[in-house]
Amino acid sequence: MHSQPKLKLAPSILAADFARLGEQVLEADTGGADLIHIDVMDGHFVPNISFGPLMVEVCKKVTALSLDVHLMIDQPERFFESFARAGATSLTVHAEATNHLHRAVQHIKDLGLKAGVVLNPGTPLEFLQPVLTDVDLVLIMSVNPGFGGQKFIENALERLRTVRGWIDRENPACDLQVDGGITLETIVRAKEAGANVFVAGSSVFGNGQIRQNLTDLRLALLETV
């Protein structure tokens, strides 16, 4: 059995108050976040439009935390260099969004960034297998991507358990991230299913009590050790 991977909280700025974004990112940083999650949407791959590389630059100015960029965009390869220049630490691509997943992962790593692969709820887990030993993180979506504030999809827990088994056998240094509907209750269940990185949007930024919310999420994780 491998040692328990480090548990990390990744606030998603999609749920932040954009009028006070720098201030809220800084509060998340000092309040106990382990990294900042930046959701990039193009209006094609998902039915919404959010941020581009400039948002990464903005966050880079106010925090030294890792910037975890989730590319919910078609043909993400077109933008790898732009996000690398902007200061991204890791780029996570959807298996569904590129015809050349292995090449995309190698391209990200060639830029000196950490590479992640993400699967939507309806995508077979087997899509991960050819690249599992090459990636730094796997992200299992626990909602359908495109909008914040959705309800956690229960089937994600079984998917997390399966992927955790694969990671422990084939690439123990790889993080297993979960994104969507993370609350004080679902974070515990996701952890028990094998996730170690938790993307939380509304449950961190929703009521403006960022520091307290991060403390509460951390305590929920620690109480179940």
C-alpha positions as CSV (number, residue, x, y, z in Angstrom):
1,M,0.0,0.0,0.0
2,H,1.3,3.4,-0.9
3,S,1.5,6.3,1.6
4,Q,-1.5,8.6,1.7
5,P,-1.0,11.4,-0.9
6,K,-1.1,15.0,0.4
7,L,-4.6,16.4,0.6
8,K,-4.9,19.7,-1.3
9,L,-7.7,22.3,-1.5
10,A,-8.0,24.0,-4.9
11,P,-10.4,27.0,-4.8
12,S,-12.0,27.6,-8.2
13,I,-12.0,31.3,-9.0
14,L,-15.0,30.8,-11.3
15,A,-17.1,31.3,-8.2
16,A,-15.2,34.3,-6.9
17,D,-16.5,37.9,-7.0
18,F,-14.8,39.2,-10.1
19,A,-15.0,42.8,-8.9
20,R,-12.7,41.8,-6.0
21,L,-10.8,39.0,-7.7
22,G,-7.2,39.8,-6.7
23,E,-8.3,40.4,-3.1
24,Q,-10.3,37.1,-3.0
25,V,-7.4,35.1,-4.5
26,L,-5.1,36.5,-1.9
27,E,-7.5,35.7,0.9
28,A,-7.7,32.1,-0.4
29,D,-3.9,32.0,-0.5
30,T,-3.5,33.2,3.1
31,G,-6.6,31.2,4.2
32,G,-5.1,27.8,3.5
33,A,-5.5,27.0,-0.2
34,D,-2.9,24.7,-1.7
35,L,-3.4,25.9,-5.3
36,I,-5.7,28.1,-7.3
37,H,-7.9,26.4,-9.9
38,I,-8.7,28.4,-13.1
39,D,-11.5,27.2,-15.3
40,V,-11.0,28.1,-18.9
41,M,-14.2,27.8,-21.1
42,D,-14.6,28.6,-24.8
43,G,-18.3,28.4,-25.5
44,H,-17.8,25.5,-27.8
45,F,-16.5,22.5,-25.8
46,V,-18.8,23.7,-22.9
47,P,-21.8,26.0,-23.1
48,N,-20.2,29.0,-21.4
49,I,-17.3,31.4,-21.8
50,S,-14.9,32.3,-18.9
51,F,-11.2,33.3,-18.9
52,G,-8.1,33.3,-21.0
53,P,-4.4,33.6,-20.3
54,L,-4.8,37.2,-19.0
55,M,-6.6,35.8,-16.0
56,V,-3.6,33.6,-15.2
57,E,-1.4,36.7,-15.4
58,V,-3.7,38.5,-12.9
59,C,-3.6,35.6,-10.4
60,K,0.2,35.3,-10.8
61,K,0.6,38.9,-9.6
62,V,-1.2,38.3,-6.3
63,T,-0.2,34.7,-5.3
64,A,2.8,32.5,-5.4
65,L,0.5,29.4,-5.2
66,S,0.5,26.9,-8.1
67,L,-2.0,28.0,-10.8
68,D,-3.9,24.9,-11.9
69,V,-5.5,25.7,-15.3
70,H,-8.4,23.5,-16.4
71,L,-8.8,23.8,-20.2
72,M,-12.4,23.2,-21.1
73,I,-11.8,24.1,-24.7
74,D,-11.7,22.5,-28.1
75,Q,-8.2,21.8,-29.6
76,P,-6.5,23.0,-26.4
77,E,-3.1,22.6,-28.0
78,R,-3.6,26.0,-29.7
79,F,-3.2,27.7,-26.4
80,F,-0.6,25.8,-24.4
81,E,2.2,28.3,-25.1
82,S,0.0,31.3,-24.2
83,F,-1.0,29.8,-20.8
84,A,2.6,28.8,-20.1
85,R,3.8,32.3,-20.8
86,A,1.0,33.7,-18.6
87,G,2.4,31.7,-15.6
88,A,0.3,28.5,-15.4
89,T,1.9,25.7,-13.2
90,S,-0.2,22.9,-14.7
91,L,-2.5,22.5,-17.7
92,T,-5.3,19.9,-17.6
93,V,-6.9,18.9,-20.9
94,H,-10.1,17.0,-21.6
95,A,-9.6,13.6,-23.3
96,E,-12.7,14.5,-25.2
97,A,-11.4,17.7,-26.6
98,T,-8.3,16.6,-28.5
99,N,-7.6,13.9,-31.1
100,H,-4.1,13.5,-29.9
101,L,-4.1,13.1,-26.1
102,H,-0.7,11.6,-25.8
103,R,0.9,14.3,-27.9
104,A,-1.0,17.0,-25.9
105,V,0.4,15.7,-22.7
106,Q,3.9,15.6,-24.0
107,H,3.6,19.1,-25.4
108,I,2.6,20.4,-21.9
109,K,5.5,18.7,-20.3
110,D,7.9,20.0,-23.0
111,L,6.8,23.5,-21.9
112,G,8.0,22.7,-18.4
113,L,4.5,22.5,-16.9
114,K,2.7,19.7,-15.1
115,A,0.2,17.8,-17.3
116,G,-3.2,16.6,-16.4
117,V,-6.0,14.8,-18.1
118,V,-9.7,15.2,-17.2
119,L,-12.7,13.1,-18.0
120,N,-16.4,14.1,-18.2
121,P,-18.9,12.0,-16.3
122,G,-20.0,10.1,-19.4
123,T,-16.5,9.3,-20.7
124,P,-15.1,5.8,-20.2
125,L,-12.3,5.7,-17.8
126,E,-10.3,3.6,-20.2
127,F,-9.4,6.8,-22.1
128,L,-6.9,7.4,-19.3
129,Q,-5.0,4.2,-19.7
130,P,-2.6,5.2,-22.6
131,V,-1.4,8.3,-20.8
132,L,-1.7,7.4,-17.1
133,T,2.0,6.8,-16.6
134,D,2.8,10.2,-18.2
135,V,0.5,12.6,-16.3
136,D,0.9,14.5,-13.1
137,L,-2.8,14.6,-12.3
138,V,-6.0,13.0,-13.3
139,L,-9.3,15.0,-12.8
140,I,-12.6,13.2,-12.5
141,M,-15.5,15.6,-13.1
142,S,-18.3,15.1,-10.6
143,V,-20.6,17.5,-12.5
144,N,-20.9,18.1,-16.2
145,P,-18.5,20.9,-17.0
146,G,-19.6,24.4,-18.0
147,F,-21.3,25.9,-15.0
148,G,-20.6,26.4,-11.3
149,G,-22.9,25.4,-8.5
150,Q,-24.1,22.1,-9.8
151,K,-25.0,19.0,-7.7
152,F,-22.4,16.2,-7.2
153,I,-22.9,13.2,-9.4
154,E,-22.8,10.1,-7.2
155,N,-21.3,7.9,-9.9
156,A,-18.1,9.9,-9.6
157,L,-17.2,8.1,-6.4
158,E,-17.0,4.7,-8.1
159,R,-14.9,6.3,-10.9
160,L,-12.6,7.8,-8.3
161,R,-12.1,4.4,-6.6
162,T,-11.2,2.7,-9.9
163,V,-8.7,5.4,-10.9
164,R,-7.1,5.5,-7.5
165,G,-6.4,1.8,-7.9
166,W,-4.8,2.4,-11.3
167,I,-2.7,5.3,-10.0
168,D,-1.5,3.4,-7.0
169,R,-0.3,0.6,-9.2
170,E,1.0,2.6,-12.2
171,N,1.9,6.2,-11.2
172,P,1.8,6.7,-7.4
173,A,3.1,10.3,-7.7
174,C,0.0,11.3,-9.8
175,D,-2.6,13.5,-8.0
176,L,-6.3,12.5,-8.3
177,Q,-8.4,15.5,-8.4
178,V,-12.2,15.9,-8.2
179,D,-14.2,18.9,-9.4
180,G,-17.9,19.7,-9.1
181,G,-20.4,19.9,-6.3
182,I,-17.7,19.7,-3.5
183,T,-19.3,20.6,-0.1
184,L,-18.4,19.7,3.5
185,E,-20.3,16.4,3.0
186,T,-19.1,15.4,-0.5
187,I,-15.5,16.3,0.1
188,V,-15.3,13.6,2.8
189,R,-16.9,11.0,0.5
190,A,-14.6,12.0,-2.4
191,K,-11.6,11.6,-0.1
192,E,-12.7,8.2,1.0
193,A,-13.0,7.2,-2.7
194,G,-9.4,8.1,-3.3
195,A,-9.3,11.8,-4.3
196,N,-6.5,13.9,-2.8
197,V,-7.1,17.3,-4.6
198,F,-10.5,18.9,-4.2
199,V,-11.7,21.7,-6.5
200,A,-14.2,23.8,-4.6
201,G,-15.9,26.9,-6.0
202,S,-19.2,27.9,-4.4
203,S,-18.3,26.2,-1.1
204,V,-15.2,28.5,-0.8
205,F,-16.3,31.8,-2.4
206,G,-20.1,31.6,-2.3
207,N,-20.8,33.6,0.9
208,G,-17.6,35.6,0.9
209,Q,-16.3,33.9,4.1
210,I,-13.3,32.5,2.2
211,R,-10.9,31.9,5.1
212,Q,-13.6,30.2,7.3
213,N,-14.8,28.1,4.4
214,L,-11.4,26.8,3.7
215,T,-10.8,26.0,7.4
216,D,-14.1,24.1,7.5
217,L,-13.3,22.1,4.4
218,R,-9.8,21.3,5.8
219,L,-11.3,20.2,9.1
220,A,-13.8,17.9,7.3
221,L,-10.9,16.2,5.6
222,L,-8.7,15.9,8.7
223,E,-11.6,14.5,10.8
224,T,-11.8,11.5,8.5
225,V,-8.1,10.5,8.6
